Amino acid sequence: MAKTLSIVIPAYNEERTIHRILDKVKAVELIQGIQKELIITNDCSKDDTAGAIRRYMDANPTLNIRYLEHDVNKGKGAALHTGIQHASGDFIIIQDADLEYDPAEYNILLRPIIDGYADVVYGSRFMGGKPHRILFFWHSIGNRFLTFISNMFTNLNLTDMETCYKLFKADILKGLELKERRFGFEPEVTAKMSRIAGIHIYEVGISYYGRSYAEGKKIGWKDGVRAIYCILKYNTWAR
């Protein structure tokens, strides 16, 4: 029986781009006949994200999409919690609703798990020869700094802890008690996953097509401060 990849997509004010990322996900042919399950959580968007998703579902009735909504805005982490809770696949990957990450690279992340080496695979924007859009110097420094601090506590040697692309065996991710409702999801899940006895974590190079703030990028310096707090919290007093 074919296995399934659950693609968890948090969406907030992505009316303009949601159909484009769904087209990219739809076009992917996964290795070894793995099937796709799309789980979209609309985090109480202020634009017509809901309408855009429903129109897409109507136009693509054979695509396995499960649409969920929050009545109030709860944050990216909360949207991920909702999606993960409803995921029924053997594997789970996080996919932002913008166009910064390329679903055509799912198979790159799947391969170490399918080959029996990995339980979790991170897609790193800072390794390999994949294309990267040139944007914000301080963002890249901030991401590397957060990864460095996280690695100090977890004793991992990740190059990109803050990456969106994290692919998990479903039972591992579902077995974590995750609490962060906003952008603290990344350091929390990394800290808690690193303490699982015998876990095998791999990292592969991916491409990155970053957005500018004018194009809809949402994360800012306050989220970086929160990430530092979460690294300390989930690696020390809230272990």
Secondary structure by P-SEA (a helix, b strand, c coil): cbbbbbbbbbbccccccaaaaaaaaaacccccbbbbbbbbbccccccaaaaaaaaaaaaccccbbbbbbbcccccaaaaaaaaaaaccccbbbbbbcccccccccccccccccccccccbbbbcccccccbbbbccaaaaaaaaaaaaaaaaaaccccccccccccccaaaaaaaccccccccaaaaaaaaaaaaccbbbbbbbbbccccccccccccccaaaaaaaaaaaaaaacccc
